[in-house]
Amino acid sequence: FIITVSSHRRANLWLKSWPASHSPVQVGIFNDLDPRYIPYYITKCQCPILVIKVSANNTWLYLDLLRVEVVIKFEKLTQWCSRENVIAGKAFDVDVNLSGKVAIVTGGYSGIGKEVVHDLAKRGAKVYIAGRDKKKCEEARKELVLGARNKYVYCRQCDLASQKSIFEFVRSFSKDNDQLDLLIDNAGVMRCPQSLTEDGIEMQLGVNHMGHFLLTNLLLDKLKVSINYIIVCCTTGSKKTPHSRIVIVSSIAHTRGTLDFNNLNFNKDYDPKAAYNQSKLCNILFMKRLSKDLAGSPSVFAVHPGIVNTNIARHMGIANSFVSKVFIGPFIWLFTKHPRHGAQTVLYAALHPELDGQTGKYFSNCSESDVSSEANDPLLAEQLWLTSERWTNLAHYRSLLCQSQSR
């Protein structure tokens, strides 16, 4: 079994105090341990030490909480965790060769986005990470290049809270690339304190919807010219998917979202939860309206990745509370997906050959799922589209982009 620790000093203390009657142990800093040796994923938590001993009949979980050792025994915990892989969900395992393909993943240096970038790069794609934090992006890129054995992973500055930054990203990308095959609108913020984007839009609406609305529309010309084929290797032979795809990472939270066009910016009575739900509803409405315009070329999909353990919940009070860090954090991996699992539905929507020729669908757990009645309202989608065009100055930035490309 494995001990994951926060420092080598703590590792040595555990080794010295470990009873001789117990089985041998493997010790190391968390990031040094190969996750393939762990029977199910353990995500990094605030608790300094996590020890798991797995036997045929039961599991022991050792926690070092505030230097007080606590031992908890869970009968047959491993059997519960592995039951039909309930938490992890379905996996996308179709062999798709992406050599010669170009992809953009927003927020691709952490969480779900990072796992998506890794998978696309392993399949041979040239991947651009569009992110706000250039330093974190470069750090992630080094890891991704080594892990995927693909040097064609690039970092580009793109702050979705700044329309100017989005425009500069698209202009730079367009100069270097004639095509775009996959656009993954993944980046997002969740339940953050009340604040505005550079352009005066409520932060969650501005980043989760308006930023991606502007980015996607400015990249449509590149997506429309991607006529090269993705080759899908399978036991029944090769298939071809001729169209590029746009995947918008939404959430089941859209079902609790509402739109009040008189208070989209939450100038009155800001509620971070309601603002997040609203932004996720906007994602679905945007997908529905865009797919109608494009008629499948490119295809447009939205996905719910599941409840995933990423840093997107960092603004929620419970995530930073003492109680959560000490008593909930060590067990959070039991009830949430690892980012790798959260990426599976995104990859399914982006790559699966069975979706060739389809568009305007919403997926959860690698299967088509229903959306709320509001998300299916074409009049609401149209009103949101017109509002988004105005708030993002889409016509202005399209004109600037045309001018820059004609020089």
Order of alpha helices (4+ residues) and beta strands (2+ residues): beta-alpha-beta-beta-beta-beta-alpha-beta-beta-alpha-beta-alpha-beta-alpha-beta-alpha-beta-beta-beta-alpha-beta-alpha-beta-beta-alpha-alpha
